[in-house]
Amino acid sequence: MWVQPEDDPRTMGNPVGERATIREYLTNYRLTLDLKCRDLTPAQLAARSVPPSTMSLLGLVRHMARVEHNWFHRVLTGHLGEPRIYWTPDDHDLDFNHADPALAEDAFAEWRAQIAAADAWLDTEPDLGAEVPSHDGSPIAVRDVLIHMIEEYARHCGHADLLRECIDGRTGQ
């Protein structure tokens, strides 16, 4: 097992209500990505384990910081005019293409800061059915954004499983 059940930071609580369910799934996927990155060196985090892909665990952390920032800060709090992090018009994959081991500490700090900001926004208990302008100006429901975030983490936690297995053979949970 990856961690013993008593040491697993994730909850499997049977949350009551849609908001609590969304929050638990999102939190658990964030914790899963963190678990998959634990106990690795910056070089291991930056290793591109499935050539020719540029994907790495460090790239995934940077990518998820970018996704958290984009959806929570830019879209849900209405700061669409602010620049995206880990993205440029010339390099849409900056998060993966420049996952240098020297940037690991900063990447994790940024990811955690974005999660904290997103959680603070979620603490305001937004109306899940409310609509906000999306990137292209079309309306998107808060609920859709939150479910997309769960989808994004689920997809990339699957990648993290494979990347971690390539690095040190560790599998599970």
C-alpha positions as CSV (number, residue, x, y, z in Angstrom):
1,M,0.0,0.0,0.0
2,W,1.1,3.5,-0.7
3,V,0.3,4.6,2.9
4,Q,-1.2,2.7,5.7
5,P,-4.9,3.5,6.1
6,E,-4.4,5.2,9.4
7,D,-1.8,7.5,7.7
8,D,-3.8,8.3,4.7
9,P,-4.7,12.0,4.7
10,R,-7.6,11.5,2.3
11,T,-11.2,11.1,3.6
12,M,-13.7,8.6,2.4
13,G,-16.5,10.0,4.5
14,N,-19.9,9.8,2.7
15,P,-20.4,13.5,2.5
16,V,-23.9,14.9,2.7
17,G,-24.9,17.1,-0.2
18,E,-23.5,18.2,-3.5
19,R,-21.2,20.9,-2.2
20,A,-19.6,18.6,0.4
21,T,-19.2,15.8,-2.2
22,I,-17.5,18.1,-4.6
23,R,-15.2,19.5,-1.9
24,E,-14.2,16.0,-0.7
25,Y,-13.4,14.7,-4.2
26,L,-11.4,17.8,-5.1
27,T,-9.5,17.7,-1.8
28,N,-8.8,13.9,-2.1
29,Y,-7.4,14.3,-5.7
30,R,-5.2,17.1,-4.6
31,L,-3.9,15.0,-1.8
32,T,-3.4,12.1,-4.2
33,L,-1.2,14.1,-6.4
34,D,0.8,15.3,-3.4
35,L,1.2,11.7,-2.2
36,K,2.5,10.6,-5.7
37,C,5.2,13.3,-5.5
38,R,6.4,12.6,-1.9
39,D,9.9,11.5,-1.1
40,L,11.3,12.3,-4.5
41,T,14.2,14.5,-5.4
42,P,13.7,17.5,-7.6
43,A,15.5,15.6,-10.4
44,Q,13.1,12.7,-10.0
45,L,10.1,15.0,-10.0
46,A,11.4,16.6,-13.2
47,A,12.1,13.3,-14.9
48,R,10.3,12.8,-18.1
49,S,9.5,9.1,-17.7
50,V,7.5,8.4,-20.8
51,P,9.5,9.8,-23.8
52,P,8.9,11.6,-26.0
53,S,6.3,13.2,-23.7
54,T,7.3,16.3,-21.8
55,M,5.1,15.2,-18.9
56,S,6.7,14.9,-15.5
57,L,5.4,14.9,-11.9
58,L,6.9,18.4,-11.5
59,G,5.1,19.4,-14.8
60,L,1.9,18.1,-13.4
61,V,2.2,20.1,-10.2
62,R,2.9,23.2,-12.3
63,H,0.0,22.4,-14.6
64,M,-2.4,22.0,-11.7
65,A,-1.2,25.3,-10.2
66,R,-2.0,26.8,-13.6
67,V,-5.4,25.1,-13.7
68,E,-6.3,26.1,-10.1
69,H,-5.3,29.7,-10.9
70,N,-7.1,29.8,-14.2
71,W,-10.4,28.5,-13.1
72,F,-10.6,29.7,-9.5
73,H,-8.8,33.1,-9.7
74,R,-9.3,34.1,-13.3
75,V,-12.8,32.7,-14.0
76,L,-14.6,32.2,-10.7
77,T,-13.4,35.4,-9.1
78,G,-13.6,37.4,-12.3
79,H,-10.0,38.2,-13.0
80,L,-10.0,37.1,-16.7
81,G,-7.8,40.0,-17.7
82,E,-4.9,38.8,-15.6
83,P,-2.2,36.7,-17.2
84,R,-2.2,33.0,-16.8
85,I,0.6,31.4,-14.8
86,Y,2.9,28.8,-16.4
87,W,1.5,29.7,-19.9
88,T,2.4,32.1,-22.7
89,P,0.9,32.7,-26.1
90,D,4.1,31.2,-27.5
91,D,4.2,28.2,-25.2
92,H,0.9,26.8,-24.2
93,D,2.8,23.9,-22.4
94,L,5.2,26.1,-20.4
95,D,4.2,24.2,-17.3
96,F,5.6,21.0,-18.7
97,N,8.2,22.3,-21.1
98,H,10.2,24.1,-18.4
99,A,9.8,21.8,-15.4
100,D,13.4,22.2,-14.3
101,P,14.4,20.5,-11.0
102,A,15.6,23.9,-9.7
103,L,12.0,25.1,-9.9
104,A,10.5,22.3,-7.8
105,E,10.3,24.1,-4.5
106,D,8.7,27.2,-6.1
107,A,6.3,25.0,-8.1
108,F,5.0,23.3,-5.0
109,A,4.7,26.6,-3.1
110,E,2.7,28.1,-6.0
111,W,0.5,25.0,-6.3
112,R,-0.3,25.2,-2.5
113,A,-0.9,28.9,-2.7
114,Q,-3.4,28.4,-5.5
115,I,-5.1,25.6,-3.6
116,A,-5.4,27.9,-0.5
117,A,-6.9,30.7,-2.6
118,A,-9.3,28.3,-4.2
119,D,-10.3,26.8,-0.9
120,A,-10.9,30.3,0.5
121,W,-13.2,31.0,-2.4
122,L,-15.0,27.7,-1.8
123,D,-15.4,28.6,1.8
124,T,-17.7,31.5,0.7
125,E,-20.2,28.8,-0.3
126,P,-20.9,30.0,-3.8
127,D,-24.1,29.3,-5.6
128,L,-23.3,26.2,-7.6
129,G,-25.9,27.0,-10.2
130,A,-24.7,30.6,-10.8
131,E,-23.1,31.4,-14.1
132,V,-19.9,33.4,-14.7
133,P,-18.2,34.4,-17.9
134,S,-15.7,31.8,-19.2
135,H,-12.5,32.4,-21.1
136,D,-14.4,33.2,-24.3
137,G,-17.1,35.2,-22.6
138,S,-19.7,32.5,-22.8
139,P,-21.5,31.7,-19.5
140,I,-20.4,28.7,-17.5
141,A,-22.0,27.4,-14.3
142,V,-19.9,27.3,-11.1
143,R,-20.9,23.6,-10.7
144,D,-19.4,22.9,-14.2
145,V,-16.1,24.5,-13.3
146,L,-15.9,22.5,-10.0
147,I,-16.7,19.2,-11.7
148,H,-14.1,20.1,-14.4
149,M,-11.5,20.6,-11.6
150,I,-12.3,17.1,-10.3
151,E,-12.0,15.7,-13.8
152,E,-8.7,17.5,-14.4
153,Y,-7.2,16.1,-11.2
154,A,-8.6,12.6,-11.8
155,R,-7.0,12.5,-15.3
156,H,-3.7,13.8,-14.1
157,C,-3.5,11.6,-11.0
158,G,-3.7,8.7,-13.4
159,H,-0.7,10.1,-15.2
160,A,1.0,10.6,-11.8
161,D,0.5,6.9,-11.1
162,L,2.3,5.9,-14.2
163,L,5.0,8.5,-13.9
164,R,5.8,7.5,-10.3
165,E,5.9,3.8,-11.3
166,C,8.5,4.6,-14.0
167,I,10.6,6.5,-11.4
168,D,10.8,4.0,-8.6
169,G,8.4,1.2,-9.3
170,R,6.0,2.4,-6.5
171,T,2.3,1.7,-7.2
172,G,-0.9,1.8,-5.4
173,Q,-3.7,3.8,-3.9
